[in-house]
Amino acid sequence: MKSRHIIAIILCAVLCGHIVRAQDMDTELSKLTEDLASKITANGSKKVTVLDFTDLQGGSSELGKYIAEQLTVDFVMSKRNFAVLDRANLKSILAEHKLTATGLVDPENAKQLGKFAGVDALIIGNIIPVGGNINLTVKVVTTETAEVVCAAKAKFKADDTVQQFLAQPAQANDLSGGTQPAAPAPKPFGDLQARVLSMQLLPGDNIYGSAMLTLIITNTSASQIYGVAIQPNFRNKFSLINSRGDEFEVTDVSGIETAFQSFNGLSGSLTDVSPKSAITIVAKSQVRWRGKPGEYRPYHLQTEVFFGAESNGQHSDIKKYNLVLDIK
C-alpha cells in the first residue's frame, strides 16, 4: 500500500508539472488574444489599439513591439465586435499631435487620442521575466476615464528567440516614445530575411477576385545552408489581412516545402537555401472585397515558417518563426 501511495504521488507531481508548464510564445499569445477579445466585447468597446509592451520600469524592447504586433494581427484575423486601429496609423497620430505612447497613461493624453482617432480603449502590457519564463500582465484602459476595465495574464517559455527579442532595445522609431538609440534588428529568423516582392490583385468583379503574393526568403549567411518550410494548413497558417476586413482564403502555396510539428518532432521536408541565395514563394488566394473597386491594398502577411541549419544532409536546431510582414 505504501509503495502504491508513493507511485500515486509521483504520477500526480509529473502530471501537475505538465499542466502548469509554460507554453511557447505564439500559442500563449493566441490564447491571450481570445481572452482579451471576449472581455473587450463584454465591456462594449468599439475601437481599440495595442501599445508596445514594456518592462516594469517602462523600458521598451523588440519583444514588446513583437507582442503588440501579434495581438493586433490576431485581433483582425478573426471577426470581432470591435475595430482595431492599425499601429502605423497610431504612430502617425501620435507624431501629428506630439504625443508619446508612454504618455497615454495620463488621462488627458488618453482622452485626446480617443478624440483624434475614435479609440475608446487602450491595451497596455508589461513583460516580466521570471526564471526561464516570461509573464505578461495586460490591462484594457478606457480613453475616457483611464479606468482599467479588464485585465488578463499569460506565461510562456523564454526560449532562444524570445531571449533575442528581449535583449534587443526597441528601434528609435517605435511607439514607446523612449529615447533608445537605433540598433541593428535582432535575428530571430537566423541568417534568413523575408520580404514581399509583389502583390498582384486580380478582381473578377466588384466583390470577388483573386490575389497572387510573391515572397522572397534570402539566406544572408556566407557559409551556412538553411532549410525552411511552412505549415501545410494554408487557410489558417498563411494569412493575408487588412483593417477593412477583406477576406483572403489562401488556396495554394508553391516554392517551399511543407512541414508540421508532431509528437516526434518535425514531420515533412525542408527546402534548402544556399549561402547568399534566395527562394521565391508564391501564394494564391481567393478574395472577397469589402471596399470599392480599386481599394485592394492588404496590410499584413502572417505565416509560420520552420527553419534550421543544414549539415551533411541533416537539419538541426529546428525552430518556428511567426513571420509578419507589412505590404504597402
Summary of the structure (lengths in Angstrom):
residues: 328
radius of gyration: 21.6
end to end distance: 68.9
largest distance: 76.0
contacts: 1017
relative contact order: 0.13
helix: 28%
strand: 41%
